[in-house]
Each structure stands twice: as C-alpha cells, then as structure tokens.
C-alpha cells in the first residue's frame, strides 16, 4: 500500500472518530436514526481513542497528519467541556427550581392565606 493510501486511511480514521464523538455529544444528527442523540460517555471514548492514537503514533506521523489529529482533538475536547458544563448548569438549574417549588409549597404565606 502506498504512503498516500496510508495517509488517506489515517485521516478517515480520525474523521470517523471525530464524527462519532460529535454525534454522541448531540452536535450532529445520527444518520441512521435521523435523530440527535446524546451520550457523553460514548463521546469520551472516541476522544480518548484519538488521544491514544496521537500518543502511540508520536514521531511516526507527517507534520500534516499530526496537525490534523491535534486540531481534531482540540475541537472535540472544547466541545466536550462545553457539553459537560451544559449538563452541570442544567442539573443546578433543575435542583434550584425544585428547591424553589418545595419552599413555595411550605411557605407560611400560603398557609396563612388558607
């Protein structure tokens, strides 16, 4: 197999894992289900796989391949952190609205109005 074919296959592997991670983060539609699904654990597995690939191929990639992989990882990690923060904010918002509802249910004003 020629060096050009190896480079093409390498880039396809990177793009495949990148697309899987983006689908798992809910950033793009799953072409099979035609729905936006979200599973951050699956996204992390794809990101970790690319991270491992970068470490294991250190010194064996062309400058272009290394930059391509590094940029893909940077983009995925930033998106992943963004999604994790959204989850945290959503959880915090849900908890505070539940606390507010509980407080309103037990407020003395409501009881005195009865």
DSSP file (Angstrom, degrees, kcal/mol; ACC not computed):
  #  RESIDUE AA STRUCTURE BP1 BP2  ACC     N-H-->O    O-->H-N    N-H-->O    O-->H-N    TCO  KAPPA ALPHA  PHI   PSI    X-CA   Y-CA   Z-CA
    1    1 A X              0   0    0      0, 0.0     2,-0.0     0, 0.0     5,-0.0   0.000 360.0 360.0 360.0 138.3    0.0    0.0    0.0
    2    2 A X     >  -     0   0    0      1,-0.1     4,-1.9     4,-0.0     5,-0.1  -0.284 360.0-113.3 -77.5 162.7    1.4    3.4   -0.9
    3    3 A X  H  > S+     0   0    0      1,-0.2     4,-2.4     2,-0.2     5,-0.2   0.862 117.7  56.9 -61.7 -37.5    2.1    6.2    1.5
    4    4 A X  H  > S+     0   0    0      1,-0.2     4,-2.3     2,-0.2    -1,-0.2   0.912 106.2  49.3 -61.7 -42.3   -0.7    8.3    0.0
    5    5 A X  H  > S+     0   0    0      1,-0.2     4,-2.6     2,-0.2    -1,-0.2   0.891 109.5  52.1 -63.9 -39.3   -3.2    5.5    0.8
    6    6 A X  H  X S+     0   0    0     -4,-1.9     4,-2.6     2,-0.2    -2,-0.2   0.918 109.8  49.1 -62.2 -42.8   -1.9    5.2    4.4
    7    7 A X  H  X S+     0   0    0     -4,-2.4     4,-2.5     2,-0.2    -2,-0.2   0.916 111.5  49.0 -64.5 -42.1   -2.4    9.0    4.8
    8    8 A X  H  X S+     0   0    0     -4,-2.3     4,-2.2     2,-0.2    -2,-0.2   0.927 113.1  46.9 -62.7 -45.3   -5.9    8.8    3.4
    9    9 A X  H  X S+     0   0    0     -4,-2.6     4,-2.2     2,-0.2    -2,-0.2   0.891 111.3  52.1 -64.3 -39.6   -6.9    5.9    5.7
   10   10 A X  H  X S+     0   0    0     -4,-2.6     4,-2.2     1,-0.2    -2,-0.2   0.937 111.1  46.7 -61.2 -47.1   -5.3    7.6    8.7
   11   11 A X  H  X S+     0   0    0     -4,-2.5     4,-2.7     1,-0.2    -2,-0.2   0.865 110.4  52.9 -66.3 -35.6   -7.3   10.8    8.0
   12   12 A X  H  X S+     0   0    0     -4,-2.2     4,-2.6     2,-0.2    -1,-0.2   0.899 108.0  51.5 -64.4 -39.7  -10.5    8.7    7.5
   13   13 A X  H  X S+     0   0    0     -4,-2.2     4,-2.1     2,-0.2    -2,-0.2   0.923 111.8  46.4 -61.9 -45.0  -10.0    7.0   10.9
   14   14 A X  H  X S+     0   0    0     -4,-2.2     4,-2.4     1,-0.2    -2,-0.2   0.943 114.6  46.7 -62.9 -48.1   -9.6   10.4   12.6
   15   15 A X  H  X S+     0   0    0     -4,-2.7     4,-2.6     1,-0.2    -2,-0.2   0.860 109.7  54.8 -64.3 -35.8  -12.6   11.9   10.9
   16   16 A X  H  X S+     0   0    0     -4,-2.6     4,-2.3     2,-0.2    -1,-0.2   0.943 112.1  42.3 -62.8 -48.2  -14.7    8.8   11.7
   17   17 A X  H  X S+     0   0    0     -4,-2.1     4,-2.3     1,-0.2    -2,-0.2   0.861 113.3  54.0 -67.2 -34.7  -13.9    9.0   15.4
   18   18 A X  H  X S+     0   0    0     -4,-2.4     4,-2.3    -5,-0.2    -2,-0.2   0.925 110.1  46.4 -64.1 -44.1  -14.5   12.8   15.3
   19   19 A X  H  X S+     0   0    0     -4,-2.6     4,-2.4     2,-0.2    -2,-0.2   0.898 110.9  52.3 -66.4 -40.4  -17.9   12.3   13.7
   20   20 A X  H  X S+     0   0    0     -4,-2.3     4,-2.4     1,-0.2    -1,-0.2   0.924 111.3  47.5 -60.3 -44.4  -18.8    9.6   16.2
   21   21 A X  H  X S+     0   0    0     -4,-2.3     4,-1.6     2,-0.2    -2,-0.2   0.907 111.1  50.4 -64.6 -42.1  -17.9   11.9   19.1
   22   22 A X  H  <>S+     0   0    0     -4,-2.3     5,-2.6     2,-0.2     6,-0.8   0.890 111.9  48.1 -64.8 -38.8  -19.8   14.9   17.6
   23   23 A X  H ><5S+     0   0    0     -4,-2.4     3,-1.4     1,-0.2    14,-0.3   0.921 110.4  51.7 -64.6 -43.1  -22.9   12.7   17.2
   24   24 A X  H 3<5S+     0   0    0     -4,-2.4    15,-3.6     1,-0.3    19,-0.2   0.768 107.8  52.5 -67.3 -25.0  -22.5   11.4   20.8
   25   25 A X  T 3<5S-     0   0    0     -4,-1.6    -1,-0.3    13,-0.2    -2,-0.2   0.491 117.0-115.2 -86.1  -3.0  -22.3   15.0   22.1
   26   26 A X  T < 5S+     0   0    0     -3,-1.4    -3,-0.2    11,-0.4    -2,-0.1   0.691  82.3 122.7  78.9  18.4  -25.5   15.8   20.2
   27   27 A X  S   <S+     0   0    0     -5,-2.6     2,-0.3    -6,-0.2    -4,-0.2   0.782  75.5  23.4 -83.8 -28.5  -23.8   18.2   17.9
   28   28 A X  S    S-     0   0    0     -6,-0.8     9,-0.4     9,-0.2    -2,-0.2  -0.949  90.3 -95.8-135.6 157.5  -24.9   16.4   14.7
   29   29 A X        -     0   0    0     -2,-0.3     2,-0.6     7,-0.1     7,-0.2  -0.400  34.7-115.7 -70.9 144.2  -27.7   14.1   13.7
   30   30 A X  B  >> -A   35   0A   0      5,-3.1     4,-2.5     1,-0.1     5,-0.6  -0.729  22.5-148.3 -75.3 119.6  -27.2   10.4   13.7
   31   31 A X  T  45S+     0   0    0     -2,-0.6    -1,-0.1     1,-0.2    -2,-0.0   0.739  93.3  52.5 -67.2 -20.8  -27.6    9.4   10.1
   32   32 A X  T  45S+     0   0    0      1,-0.1    -1,-0.2     3,-0.1    -2,-0.0   0.927 123.6  24.6 -78.7 -47.3  -29.1    6.0   10.9
   33   33 A X  T  45S-     0   0    0      2,-0.2    -2,-0.2     4,-0.0    -1,-0.1   0.634  93.8-136.5 -92.2 -15.4  -31.8    7.2   13.3
   34   34 A X  T  <5 +     0   0    0     -4,-2.5     2,-0.3     1,-0.3    -3,-0.2   0.791  69.8 109.7  59.7  30.5  -32.1   10.7   11.9
   35   35 A X  B   <S-A   30   0A   0     -5,-0.6    -5,-3.1    -7,-0.1     2,-0.8  -0.879  77.3-112.4-128.6 160.8  -32.2   12.0   15.4
   36   36 A X        -     0   0    0     -2,-0.3     2,-0.3    -7,-0.2    -7,-0.1  -0.874  40.9-176.8 -94.3 114.4  -29.9   13.9   17.7
   37   37 A X        -     0   0    0     -2,-0.8     2,-0.4    -9,-0.4   -11,-0.4  -0.781  11.5-152.9-108.7 154.2  -28.8   11.6   20.4
   38   38 A X        +     0   0    0     -2,-0.3     2,-0.2   -13,-0.1   -13,-0.2  -0.979  27.9 149.8-134.9 123.4  -26.6   12.5   23.4
   39   39 A X     >  -     0   0    0    -15,-3.6     4,-1.8    -2,-0.4     3,-0.5  -0.741  18.8-171.7-150.4  96.8  -24.3   10.2   25.3
   40   40 A X  H  > S+     0   0    0      1,-0.2     4,-2.4    -2,-0.2     5,-0.1   0.753  85.2  62.1 -66.6 -24.2  -21.2   11.9   26.7
   41   41 A X  H  > S+     0   0    0      2,-0.2     4,-1.8     1,-0.2    -1,-0.2   0.928 106.0  45.7 -64.8 -43.5  -19.7    8.5   27.7
   42   42 A X  H  > S+     0   0    0     -3,-0.5     4,-2.0     2,-0.2    -2,-0.2   0.891 111.5  52.8 -65.1 -39.2  -19.5    7.4   24.1
   43   43 A X  H  X S+     0   0    0     -4,-1.8     4,-2.3   -19,-0.2    -1,-0.2   0.925 107.9  51.0 -61.3 -43.8  -18.1   10.8   23.1
   44   44 A X  H  X S+     0   0    0     -4,-2.4     4,-3.0     1,-0.2    -1,-0.2   0.875 106.6  54.6 -63.0 -37.6  -15.4   10.5   25.7
   45   45 A X  H  X S+     0   0    0     -4,-1.8     4,-2.1     2,-0.2    -1,-0.2   0.923 110.0  46.2 -62.2 -44.1  -14.5    7.0   24.4
   46   46 A X  H  X S+     0   0    0     -4,-2.0     4,-1.9     2,-0.2    -2,-0.2   0.904 114.2  47.8 -65.6 -40.8  -14.0    8.4   20.9
   47   47 A X  H  X S+     0   0    0     -4,-2.3     4,-2.4     1,-0.2    -2,-0.2   0.925 112.1  49.3 -65.3 -44.4  -12.0   11.3   22.1
   48   48 A X  H  X S+     0   0    0     -4,-3.0     4,-2.5     1,-0.2    -1,-0.2   0.861 107.9  55.4 -62.8 -35.6   -9.8    9.0   24.3
   49   49 A X  H  X S+     0   0    0     -4,-2.1     4,-2.1     2,-0.2    -1,-0.2   0.922 110.0  45.0 -63.0 -44.2   -9.3    6.8   21.3
   50   50 A X  H  X S+     0   0    0     -4,-1.9     4,-2.2     2,-0.2    -2,-0.2   0.879 111.4  53.6 -67.7 -36.7   -7.9    9.7   19.2
   51   51 A X  H  X S+     0   0    0     -4,-2.4     4,-2.0     2,-0.2    -2,-0.2   0.924 109.6  48.1 -60.8 -44.4   -5.8   10.8   22.2
   52   52 A X  H  X S+     0   0    0     -4,-2.5     4,-3.1     1,-0.2     5,-0.2   0.899 108.9  54.2 -61.9 -41.6   -4.3    7.3   22.4
   53   53 A X  H  X S+     0   0    0     -4,-2.1     4,-1.6     1,-0.2    -1,-0.2   0.893 107.4  50.6 -60.9 -40.8   -3.7    7.4   18.6
   54   54 A X  H  < S+     0   0    0     -4,-2.2     4,-0.3     2,-0.2    -1,-0.2   0.921 114.4  43.6 -62.8 -44.2   -1.8   10.7   19.0
   55   55 A X  H >< S+     0   0    0     -4,-2.0     3,-1.0     1,-0.2    -2,-0.2   0.928 115.2  47.6 -67.1 -45.9    0.4    9.2   21.8
   56   56 A X  H 3< S+     0   0    0     -4,-3.1    -1,-0.2     1,-0.2    -2,-0.2   0.721 115.0  45.0 -72.4 -21.3    1.0    5.9   20.1
   57   57 A X  T >X S+     0   0    0     -4,-1.6     3,-2.8    -5,-0.2     4,-0.5   0.333  78.3 141.7-103.7   7.6    1.9    7.4   16.7
   58   58 A X  T <4 S+     0   0    0     -3,-1.0    -3,-0.1    -4,-0.3    -4,-0.0  -0.246  76.5  12.2 -52.9 127.1    4.2   10.1   18.1
   59   59 A X  T 34 S+     0   0    0      2,-0.1    -1,-0.3     3,-0.1    -2,-0.1   0.326 115.5  78.5  87.3  -8.0    7.2   10.5   15.8
   60   60 A X  T <4 S+     0   0    0     -3,-2.8     2,-0.3     2,-0.1    -2,-0.2   0.388  75.2  86.4-111.7   1.0    5.6    8.4   13.0
   61   61 A X  S  < S-     0   0    0     -4,-0.5    -2,-0.1    -7,-0.1     2,-0.1  -0.712  78.2-115.2-101.8 152.4    3.2   11.0   11.6
   62   62 A X     >  -     0   0    0     -2,-0.3     4,-2.6     1,-0.1     5,-0.2  -0.377  37.2-105.3 -71.7 165.0    3.8   13.6    8.9
   63   63 A X  H  > S+     0   0    0      1,-0.2     4,-2.3     2,-0.2     5,-0.2   0.903 123.3  50.5 -58.6 -41.3    3.6   17.2   10.1
   64   64 A X  H  > S+     0   0    0      2,-0.2     4,-2.5     1,-0.2    -1,-0.2   0.915 110.5  48.1 -64.2 -45.0    0.2   17.5    8.3
   65   65 A X  H  > S+     0   0    0      2,-0.2     4,-2.5     1,-0.2     5,-0.2   0.915 112.3  49.0 -63.1 -43.9   -1.2   14.3    9.9
   66   66 A X  H  X S+     0   0    0     -4,-2.6     4,-2.7     1,-0.2    -1,-0.2   0.916 113.1  46.8 -63.6 -42.8   -0.1   15.3   13.4
   67   67 A X  H  X S+     0   0    0     -4,-2.3     4,-2.7    -5,-0.2     5,-0.2   0.910 111.5  52.1 -64.7 -41.8   -1.6   18.8   12.9
   68   68 A X  H  X S+     0   0    0     -4,-2.5     4,-2.0     2,-0.2    -2,-0.2   0.929 114.3  42.1 -59.2 -47.8   -4.8   17.3   11.6
   69   69 A X  H  X S+     0   0    0     -4,-2.5     4,-2.4     2,-0.2    -2,-0.2   0.905 114.5  51.0 -67.2 -43.3   -5.2   14.9   14.5
   70   70 A X  H  X S+     0   0    0     -4,-2.7     4,-2.4    -5,-0.2    -2,-0.2   0.910 111.5  47.3 -62.6 -43.6   -4.2   17.6   17.1
   71   71 A X  H  X S+     0   0    0     -4,-2.7     4,-2.4     2,-0.2    -1,-0.2   0.895 110.9  51.7 -65.9 -40.3   -6.7   20.1   15.7
   72   72 A X  H  X S+     0   0    0     -4,-2.0     4,-2.4    -5,-0.2    -2,-0.2   0.925 112.0  47.0 -61.4 -44.2   -9.5   17.4   15.7
   73   73 A X  H  X S+     0   0    0     -4,-2.4     4,-2.9     2,-0.2     5,-0.2   0.909 110.6  51.6 -64.4 -42.8   -8.7   16.6   19.3
   74   74 A X  H  X S+     0   0    0     -4,-2.4     4,-2.2     1,-0.2    -2,-0.2   0.935 112.0  46.6 -60.3 -46.4   -8.7   20.3   20.3
   75   75 A X  H  X S+     0   0    0     -4,-2.4     4,-2.1     1,-0.2    -2,-0.2   0.919 114.4  47.2 -61.6 -45.6  -12.0   20.9   18.7
   76   76 A X  H  X S+     0   0    0     -4,-2.4     4,-2.6     1,-0.2    -2,-0.2   0.910 111.4  50.1 -64.6 -42.8  -13.6   17.7   20.3
   77   77 A X  H  X S+     0   0    0     -4,-2.9     4,-2.5     2,-0.2    -1,-0.2   0.897 110.6  49.6 -65.7 -39.8  -12.2   18.5   23.8
   78   78 A X  H  X S+     0   0    0     -4,-2.2     4,-2.0    -5,-0.2    -1,-0.2   0.920 113.7  46.1 -64.1 -42.9  -13.6   22.1   23.7
   79   79 A X  H  X S+     0   0    0     -4,-2.1     4,-2.2     2,-0.2    -2,-0.2   0.883 111.6  52.5 -65.5 -38.7  -17.0   20.8   22.6
   80   80 A X  H  X S+     0   0    0     -4,-2.6     4,-2.5     2,-0.2    -2,-0.2   0.934 109.3  48.1 -63.5 -47.0  -16.9   18.1   25.2
   81   81 A X  H  X S+     0   0    0     -4,-2.5     4,-2.5     1,-0.2    -1,-0.2   0.907 110.5  53.2 -60.2 -41.5  -16.2   20.5   28.0
   82   82 A X  H  X S+     0   0    0     -4,-2.0     4,-2.0     1,-0.2    -1,-0.2   0.913 110.4  46.6 -59.0 -44.3  -19.0   22.7   26.7
   83   83 A X  H  X S+     0   0    0     -4,-2.2     4,-2.0     2,-0.2    -2,-0.2   0.884 111.1  50.9 -68.2 -39.0  -21.4   19.8   26.9
   84   84 A X  H  X S+     0   0    0     -4,-2.5     4,-2.3     2,-0.2    -2,-0.2   0.912 110.3  50.4 -63.9 -41.6  -20.3   18.8   30.4
   85   85 A X  H  X S+     0   0    0     -4,-2.5     4,-2.8     1,-0.2     5,-0.2   0.887 107.7  53.3 -64.0 -38.7  -20.8   22.4   31.5
   86   86 A X  H  X S+     0   0    0     -4,-2.0     4,-2.7     2,-0.2    -1,-0.2   0.909 108.8  50.0 -61.3 -41.3  -24.3   22.5   30.0
   87   87 A X  H  X S+     0   0    0     -4,-2.0     4,-2.5     2,-0.2    -2,-0.2   0.925 111.7  47.6 -62.0 -44.5  -25.1   19.3   31.9
   88   88 A X  H  X S+     0   0    0     -4,-2.3     4,-2.6     2,-0.2    -2,-0.2   0.924 113.6  47.1 -63.2 -44.3  -23.9   20.8   35.2
   89   89 A X  H  X S+     0   0    0     -4,-2.8     4,-2.5     1,-0.2    -1,-0.2   0.896 112.8  50.0 -64.9 -40.0  -25.8   24.1   34.6
   90   90 A X  H  X S+     0   0    0     -4,-2.7     4,-2.2    -5,-0.2    -2,-0.2   0.898 112.1  47.2 -64.4 -41.1  -28.9   22.1   33.7
   91   91 A X  H  X S+     0   0    0     -4,-2.5     4,-2.5     2,-0.2    -2,-0.2   0.909 113.2  48.2 -66.9 -42.4  -28.6   20.0   36.8
   92   92 A X  H  X S+     0   0    0     -4,-2.6     4,-2.4     1,-0.2    -2,-0.2   0.903 112.8  48.7 -66.0 -40.6  -28.0   23.0   39.0
   93   93 A X  H  X S+     0   0    0     -4,-2.5     4,-2.0     2,-0.2    -1,-0.2   0.891 111.8  49.0 -64.9 -40.1  -31.0   24.8   37.4
   94   94 A X  H  X S+     0   0    0     -4,-2.2     4,-2.0     2,-0.2    -2,-0.2   0.910 111.9  49.0 -65.9 -43.1  -33.2   21.8   37.9
   95   95 A X  H  X S+     0   0    0     -4,-2.5     4,-2.4     1,-0.2    -2,-0.2   0.918 111.9  47.9 -64.3 -43.5  -32.2   21.5   41.6
   96   96 A X  H  X S+     0   0    0     -4,-2.4     4,-2.2     1,-0.2    -1,-0.2   0.859 111.4  50.1 -69.9 -32.9  -32.8   25.1   42.4
   97   97 A X  H  X S+     0   0    0     -4,-2.0     4,-2.2     2,-0.2    -1,-0.2   0.871 111.3  49.5 -70.5 -34.6  -36.2   25.1   40.7
   98   98 A X  H  X S+     0   0    0     -4,-2.0     4,-2.3     2,-0.2    -2,-0.2   0.898 111.4  49.1 -67.2 -39.8  -37.1   22.0   42.7
   99   99 A X  H  X S+     0   0    0     -4,-2.4     4,-2.6     2,-0.2    -2,-0.2   0.903 110.5  51.0 -64.2 -40.7  -35.9   23.8   45.9
  100  100 A X  H  X S+     0   0    0     -4,-2.2     4,-2.7     2,-0.2    -2,-0.2   0.913 110.1  49.0 -63.5 -43.1  -38.0   26.8   45.0
  101  101 A X  H  X S+     0   0    0     -4,-2.2     4,-2.2     2,-0.2    -1,-0.2   0.911 112.4  48.4 -62.4 -42.6  -41.1   24.7   44.5
  102  102 A X  H  X S+     0   0    0     -4,-2.3     4,-1.5     2,-0.2    -2,-0.2   0.910 112.7  48.3 -64.2 -42.4  -40.5   22.9   47.8
  103  103 A X  H  < S+     0   0    0     -4,-2.6     4,-0.3     1,-0.2    -2,-0.2   0.911 111.8  49.3 -64.4 -43.3  -40.0   26.3   49.5
  104  104 A X  H >< S+     0   0    0     -4,-2.7     3,-0.9     1,-0.2    -1,-0.2   0.876 108.7  53.4 -64.8 -37.1  -43.2   27.7   47.9
  105  105 A X  H 3< S+     0   0    0     -4,-2.2    -1,-0.2     1,-0.2    -2,-0.2   0.843 116.8  38.0 -65.0 -33.1  -45.2   24.7   48.9
  106  106 A X  T 3< S+     0   0    0     -4,-1.5    -1,-0.2    -5,-0.1    -2,-0.2   0.259  86.2 130.3-102.4  11.1  -44.1   25.1   52.6
  107  107 A X    <>  -     0   0    0     -3,-0.9     4,-1.3    -4,-0.3     3,-0.4  -0.390  60.0-133.5 -72.4 144.5  -44.2   28.9   52.8
  108  108 A X  H  > S+     0   0    0      1,-0.2     4,-2.6     2,-0.2     5,-0.2   0.797 102.4  64.2 -66.7 -28.8  -46.1   30.4   55.7
  109  109 A X  H  > S+     0   0    0      1,-0.2     4,-1.6     2,-0.2    -1,-0.2   0.908 102.5  48.9 -61.7 -40.8  -47.9   33.0   53.5
  110  110 A X  H  > S+     0   0    0     -3,-0.4     4,-0.7     1,-0.2    -1,-0.2   0.910 112.6  47.5 -64.3 -42.1  -49.6   30.1   51.7
  111  111 A X  H >< S+     0   0    0     -4,-1.3     3,-0.6     1,-0.2    -2,-0.2   0.884 111.3  50.0 -68.7 -38.1  -50.7   28.6   54.9
  112  112 A X  H 3< S+     0   0    0     -4,-2.6    -1,-0.2     1,-0.2    -2,-0.2   0.783 104.7  59.0 -72.6 -25.2  -52.0   31.8   56.4
  113  113 A X  H 3<        0   0    0     -4,-1.6    -1,-0.2     1,-0.3    -2,-0.2   0.720 360.0 360.0 -73.0 -20.7  -54.0   32.5   53.3
  114  114 A X    <<        0   0    0     -4,-0.7    -1,-0.3    -3,-0.6    -2,-0.2   0.472 360.0 360.0 -77.5 360.0  -55.9   29.3   53.8
